[in-house]
């Protein structure tokens, strides 16, 4: 899969999403809003500013607006490593990406 361009975001960071399915298989996606403005499958290069670990169902709920990131974090549906303040911008990033697509 080729990179998807995501221009116009004011968030300056690299998000790495580690998304697991019911079979516990993990797919890694990177949203690079610091260097390239792209979304791509695979680990962040360079290192991610924040890693977000969640189930595919949780990601779908976040992207559709059925769930917000803070509630997902507080209920244990979403875990983070790295810059937690950047993680708080995930909702805005997903809403912006949805609007661009």
N, C-alpha and C positions, 0 to 999 in steps of 0.2 A: 504494500500500500504506500502511495506517495504521501508526502507531507501535505497538510491542509494549512493554508495561510490564515492567520487570524490577526488582521491589521487593526489598528486603532485602539488597542487596550492601553490603559494608563497604569495597569499593574505591572510592576517591574520585578519579575521573579520567574523561576522555573519550578513548575509543579510536576511531580511524578505520582501518577495514580497507579496503585497496585490493586487490581480489581480481581476478585475471586468469584467463581461460580459455585453452584451447589456441589459439584464434584471436587471442590477445593483446588481446582486448577487456577493459576494466577496469570493474568495478562497485565503487562505493564505498558502504560501510555504516558507520554510526556507532553505537557503544554508549556512551551518555551515562550514566555512573554518578555524575556530579558534580552536575548540575542537575535533569534530568528523570526519570532512571531508565528511559529508553526506548532501544529499538533502532530505527533508521530508515534507509532507503535515502537516500544522498546524503552530501555533505561535512558535516563537523562544524560546527555553529553553536552556540556560539562555537568558536574554534580548538581543535583536538584537542591533548591533552597528549602523545599518542603516536600516530604513524601506523605501521601495520603493513602491509607489502607482501608478498603471497604469492599463490600459485596456488590455484585453487579446490580442487584435489586435496589440497593441503597443509592448507587450512582444514577439509576433510572429515575428514582424518586426525587433526587436532588435536581437533576436536569429538567424534570417536568414541573418542578415547583411544589410538589406534594410534600416535600420535606426540606427544611433548611439545615445548613451545615452545623449550626450551633446545637440544634436539637439532636442531630445525628451523632455529634460528638458526645453530648451529655448522656445519651442513652446507650453509648458503647457501639453504635453501628459504624462509626468512623473513628479511626485512630490516626495520629499524626506523628511524624518525626521531623525535627528541624524547626524552622521558623513558624511558630504557631500563629503569629500575627499575620503572616502571609496566608496561612490556611483559612483565616477568617474571610478572605476575599474570594474564596472558591465559588460561593453562590453567585457573585457578580460576574465572575469569569464564565461560569456555565450559562448564565442568562445571556451574556454578550455573545458567546459562541453560538448559542441557539438562534439568536437574532441574525447573525451573519450567515448561518447555513440556511 
